[in-house]
Amino acid sequence: MSRVALVTGADRGLGLALSQALLEAGWVVVAGRHLDWPELDKLAARFQNTLHLVPLDVSSDESVSEAARELAKRVSHIDLLISNAAIHRSHHVERISASLDFNSMMDEINVNAIGALRLTRAFLPLLSNGELKRMCFVSSEAGSIGASLRTGWFGYCMSKAALNMAVKNLSNDLVPKGYSFRLYDPGWMRTYMSGEKNLEALLEPEEAAAKALAHFLDDSVNVEVTLHRWNGDDMPW
């Protein structure tokens, strides 16, 4: 039985790099797409038999439910779910005295935290049919309360802290039922998270994806969920 992975936010950046690395390793990949970027189509042309493209907006109940129904027609199971889709709209906000856009904050929380719950609930039946039953969530050091030195970034930091709590609670419920979890900070990447490609960052998406997959697929990782970093450290909650 082929190993099947679902990757959200696969249009570009880390999601695209994760999808490509899994395909090259022989996985069947379902790539959730929400943007119209040509790189994913080029990847689909290379892997016509093992890459499935599915419209997937994790901020929408309807979109996630429809994606789950569509995917159930194509595959019988999912072994690996990678919740990667995220937005970052508050990177310019450094102080409470700044002009705050509360609607943007709500969007960040909806996509980055609640979106992960939508995804888990909708695809749990397919995950239950898989052999690995592993769920991986891309978080950030921005979600660590204990390590935070920031004075702003309210929406993004709050959304990632909420994601961390959601994954902890999910693991409390589902680990005894045979599921396993990874919560991961991929590091500062040269991606388009803030609208333009960040050329000052440390890691290319391909480098970050290799490190992430090594952790995601490591069966020796402790069952207890921690916020694990790209450099091998665990962060405080």
C-alpha positions in Angstrom: 0.0 0.0 0.0 1.5 3.4 -1.0 2.3 5.9 1.7 0.1 9.0 1.3 0.8 12.5 2.6 -1.5 15.5 2.7 0.3 18.9 2.7 -1.5 22.2 3.1 -0.2 25.5 1.8 1.6 23.6 -0.9 1.5 26.4 -3.5 5.0 27.8 -2.6 7.6 28.0 0.1 7.9 25.3 2.7 4.7 23.5 1.6 6.0 23.2 -2.0 9.4 22.0 -0.8 7.8 19.4 1.5 5.7 18.1 -1.3 8.6 17.8 -3.7 10.8 16.1 -1.1 8.0 13.5 -0.3 7.4 12.9 -4.0 11.1 12.3 -4.7 11.1 9.8 -1.7 8.3 7.8 -3.3 5.3 9.1 -1.5 1.9 9.8 -3.0 1.2 13.5 -2.2 -2.0 15.4 -2.0 -1.2 19.1 -2.2 -3.7 21.5 -0.9 -3.6 24.7 -2.9 -5.1 28.1 -2.4 -3.0 30.4 -4.5 -2.4 30.4 -8.3 1.4 29.9 -8.4 2.9 28.0 -11.4 5.5 26.1 -9.4 3.0 23.5 -8.2 1.7 22.9 -11.7 5.3 22.3 -12.8 5.7 19.7 -10.0 2.4 18.1 -11.0 3.7 17.7 -14.6 6.8 15.8 -13.2 4.8 13.5 -10.9 1.6 13.0 -12.9 0.8 9.7 -11.2 1.6 10.5 -7.6 0.7 14.1 -7.1 -2.9 15.1 -6.5 -3.8 18.8 -6.5 -6.8 19.7 -4.3 -8.3 23.2 -3.8 -8.1 23.8 0.0 -8.6 26.9 2.0 -8.2 26.1 5.6 -10.1 29.2 6.7 -13.3 27.9 5.2 -15.4 25.1 6.7 -16.9 24.5 3.2 -13.6 24.3 1.4 -12.1 21.9 3.9 -15.1 19.6 3.9 -15.3 19.6 0.1 -11.5 18.8 -0.1 -12.0 15.8 2.2 -14.9 14.5 0.1 -12.9 14.9 -3.1 -9.9 13.3 -1.6 -11.9 10.3 -0.4 -12.6 9.6 -4.1 -8.9 9.4 -4.9 -7.2 7.7 -2.0 -8.2 5.2 0.6 -6.1 6.5 3.4 -3.7 9.2 4.6 -0.5 8.3 6.6 1.0 11.7 7.1 -0.9 15.0 7.5 1.2 18.2 7.4 -0.7 21.3 8.5 1.5 24.0 7.0 -0.9 26.7 5.6 -0.5 30.0 7.5 -0.7 33.7 7.0 1.3 36.5 8.7 -0.3 40.0 8.6 1.0 41.5 11.8 4.8 41.6 11.2 4.7 45.4 10.9 3.1 45.9 14.3 5.7 46.4 17.0 3.8 48.2 19.8 0.3 48.4 21.3 0.4 52.1 20.4 0.5 51.2 16.7 -2.5 51.1 14.5 -4.0 47.7 15.1 -6.1 45.8 12.6 -8.3 43.5 14.7 -9.9 41.9 11.6 -6.5 40.9 10.4 -5.7 39.4 13.7 -8.9 37.4 13.5 -7.9 36.2 10.1 -4.5 35.0 11.4 -6.2 33.1 14.2 -8.7 31.6 11.9 -6.2 30.3 9.4 -3.2 29.5 11.7 -5.0 27.9 14.6 -8.7 27.1 13.9 -7.7 26.0 10.4 -5.6 23.2 11.9 -8.7 21.9 13.8 -10.8 22.1 10.7 -8.2 20.0 8.8 -7.9 17.4 11.6 -11.6 16.9 12.0 -12.3 16.6 8.3 -9.4 14.2 7.4 -9.5 12.1 10.6 -11.5 9.3 8.9 -8.8 8.9 6.1 -6.0 9.1 8.7 -7.7 6.4 10.7 -7.2 4.1 7.6 -3.5 4.9 7.4 -0.7 2.9 8.8 1.4 5.8 10.2 -1.4 8.0 11.6 0.9 10.9 12.0 -0.2 14.6 12.2 2.5 17.3 11.9 1.8 21.0 12.5 4.1 23.8 11.4 4.3 26.3 14.3 6.8 29.0 15.2 9.0 30.3 17.9 6.6 33.2 17.9 4.1 30.9 19.6 6.3 30.3 22.6 5.1 32.3 25.6 8.1 31.4 27.7 10.6 32.5 25.1 8.8 35.6 23.8 10.8 38.9 23.8 8.5 40.6 21.3 6.5 43.7 22.0 4.1 43.2 19.1 3.2 40.8 16.3 0.0 40.3 18.3 -2.2 38.4 15.8 0.6 36.0 14.5 2.0 35.2 18.0 -1.4 34.7 19.5 -2.4 32.4 16.5 0.7 30.2 16.9 0.3 30.0 20.7 -3.3 28.9 20.1 -2.1 26.3 17.5 0.3 24.9 20.1 -2.5 24.5 22.6 -4.8 22.9 20.0 -2.1 20.3 19.1 -1.4 19.5 22.8 -5.1 18.9 23.4 -5.4 16.8 20.2 -2.5 14.7 21.3 -4.1 14.1 24.7 -7.2 12.8 23.0 -5.7 10.9 20.0 -2.3 9.5 21.1 -4.0 6.7 23.1 -5.9 5.8 20.0 -2.7 5.2 17.9 -2.1 8.6 16.4 1.2 10.5 16.7 2.0 14.2 16.6 4.8 16.5 15.7 4.8 20.3 16.5 7.6 22.1 14.7 9.3 25.4 14.2 11.0 25.3 10.8 13.2 28.3 11.4 13.5 31.7 9.6 12.9 30.9 6.0 13.3 32.8 2.7 9.6 32.6 1.9 6.7 34.9 0.9 5.0 34.9 4.3 5.1 38.7 4.6 4.1 39.3 0.9 7.6 39.5 -0.6 10.4 36.9 -0.5 12.4 37.4 2.6 16.0 37.4 1.4 17.5 38.1 4.8 16.3 34.8 6.4 18.6 31.9 7.2 17.1 29.0 5.3 15.9 28.3 1.8 12.6 26.3 1.9 14.3 23.2 0.5 16.8 23.2 3.4 14.0 23.8 6.0 11.9 21.0 4.4 14.7 18.5 4.7 15.1 19.2 8.4 11.3 19.2 8.9 10.8 15.8 7.3 13.6 14.3 9.2 11.7 15.2 12.4 8.3 14.4 11.0 9.3 10.8 10.0 11.5 10.0 13.0 9.8 7.2 14.8 12.1 7.6 17.8 10.6 10.9 18.9 9.0 10.9 22.3 5.2 10.5 22.4 5.0 13.6 24.5 4.4 16.6 22.3 6.9 19.4 22.4 7.6 22.5 20.3 10.6 21.2 18.4 12.9 23.6 16.5 14.8 23.2 13.3 18.2 23.4 15.2 17.3 20.4 17.3 16.2 22.2 20.5 12.8 22.1 22.2 11.3 25.4 23.0 9.4 26.3 26.2 5.6 26.6 25.9 
